[in-house]
């Protein structure tokens, strides 16, 4: 739905398993936390947000940094169920 903290979690830690019962490709979105900076992830999210969610403001790199810090101890990719259970 264009929620920056949720999308940041997916890009940082990856996502595995089906999404609403549908398996895409190999069923894994690989994590980008080790290969992309906060600014690069913000740029990707801004592109997606502008194209598919009609954002008028870019995703701030500072918000990506906050999410990165908050989930730094997580080792596994997110599941769709976990992401849907996050506060909006």
N, C-alpha and C positions, 0 to 999 in steps of 0.2 A: 504493500500500500504506500510505499514511498517513505517509510519510517527510517530516518538516517541511522539511529542506533541499532536497529534490527539488521538493516542492510550491511552496516559496518561489521557486525558480528559474523555475518556470512562470509564477507570478503576476508576478514582477518583469520578466522578459524576454520572456514569451510563449512559445507553442509553435506550430510549423507542421508541416504534413504529416500523413500518416495515422498512426493509432495501431494497431499490430498489424494493418495492412492495411486499416483502416476509416477513411474520410474523414468527418469531422464538419463539417457546415455548409460554410463557405468554406475550411476547412482551416487556420484561423489563430485562435489564442487571442491577442488583443492584449496587449502588455505594459502593466503598471500602475505601473511604477517611477516614472514622472514625475507620476502623479496620486494615488497613495496612499502614506500614511506607513507606517512599519514597524508601528506599532500597528494601523492599519486592516487591513493584510495579515494580521497575526497574528489579528485578530478573525475575518476570513473563514476562515482555515485552522482556527481553533478550532471554528467552526460546522460546517465540513465534517468535521473529525475527530470531533466529538461525534456527528454524524448518521450517518456512514457507516463510521467506523473505531473506534467505541467508546472514544474517548479519555476519560480521566478527568482529564487535566491540560490547561490551555490551551497553545497555541503561544506561546512567549515572544517578545515584540517584539525582545528582544536577539538572539535567534537569527536573526530576519529581517534585522536590521541587519548581523550578521556575514556572512550570505550576500550581502546587497547589496554590501558592501565587497569580498568575494572575487570577485564577478563584474562589478564595475563597468566593466571595460574591454570586456566583451562587447557587441557591437552587434546581433547577430541573434537571433531567437527560437530556442529549443531544438527539436531534433527528438526524437522518441520514442526513437530509437536512441541518441542522446547521453545522454538521461536514464537509460536502462536500463543504460548502461555506467558510470554513476557508482558510486562505492563505497557500499555499504549502511551 
